[in-house]
Amino acid sequence: MNTQAMVERLFPMLITGDRNGARCTISEWMKEELEPETLTQEVYWPLLDMVNDLFRRDQLTTLAHHY
């Protein structure tokens, strides 16, 4: 699966606090035999960088940042 598409799919769930949706999505990806290292390096880190960057530029609320 395209990791950029994965980031784009997971991002809205994270900033809106949809924990169940995020967990289900990650579970689906794990069932597809994606390695945890791949998820961490290709999805989680870019998402973390994106959220922090948006917050620093005042494009993300404190509430969304802390979800």
Secondary structure by P-SEA (a helix, b strand, c coil): ccaaaaaaaaaaaaaacaaaaaaaaaaaaaaacccaaaaaaccaaaaaaaaaaaaaacccccccccc
